[in-house]
Amino acid sequence: KSNGESINPLIITTFRGGKGLNFIQQIDVRVTRSDGVVETGSITKPLFVGKTLELASTTAPGYRDRAEVWATTPQGDKVKIFDAYIPFRTYN
């Protein structure tokens, strides 16, 4: 999700656990920003619920950044677990 701050805009990825938590080797995240810049990062072991990764995002009105997340299996395979466009700010 986006932090919605215009001074330091971030997309924050939070590990929430689930079945197989202990088998996941790492979580890889790629943010393709609306300005064309690609930001990457990893959440590495030890994995625990609430562990986060912050990557820079953009603030341009009407634009959205794409966030893609992969989990690495014990066999070394990468499985995409999330792929969505993240708006800079949302109002609920």
N, C-alpha and C positions, 0 to 999 in steps of 0.2 A: 504494500500500500504506500501511497505518497504521504509524506509528512505535511504537505500543504504549506510549507514555509517558503516565502519568496526569497529570503536572504540566503538560505542554505537548503535548496530543494533536494530531497532525498527520496529514493524508493527503498523501503525497509522490508527485507525478507525475514520472516520469523519461523523458526523450526517448531512445529507443533506436535511432533511425535507421530504415533500411529503403529499399526501392526508392522513388525519387522524393524522397529527402531534400532535394535542392537545389531542388525545386519547391514545397515546402510554405511558405506565407507565415507562418503562425503556428499555434500550438496553443492552443485555448481549453478551460478546465477549469471545471466547475461541480460543487460538492459540496453536495448537499441533506442537511443534517444531520438526525439523528433527532429533534432538538428543534425542527425547522421552519426554522431559520436557513439561508440560502443563501449560500455563499461562492463567489466567482468569481475567476479569474485567467487570465493568458495567458503562454505561453512564446513569446517573440518572437525574430526574427532578430538575430544569427546563430544558427541552430540547429546544435547539435552533439550527438553521442552523449554522454549523461551529464548534460545540462543539466536542472535540476530546478525544480519549483514546489511550494511548501508551502502548504497551506490548513488552517485550523483544523478539527478534528473533535470528536466527543463521546466520552465515556468510559462512558456508561450501560451497565451489563451487559445483555447480551441485545439491544441495539440495534445497528443498522448504519447507516452513512451511505452515500448513493448518490453515486458519482462518475461523471460523464459527460465525455467528451473528444471534441472536434471538431478536425479539421485543415482549414485554409483553403487551397483550391486557388489556382493562379495566376489563375483566372477569377473568384475571389472567392466561390466556393461553399463552404459548410461541410459537411463529411462527418463523421458520427459514427463514431469509430473504437473507442470503448470505452464500456461502460455496465454497471456492476456495483455491487452492495452490498459495502461494505468493512467487515468487523468491526473493532472497536477493537483486539482482540488475538487472535492465533492461536497455538496451540502445536503444533509439529511433532514 
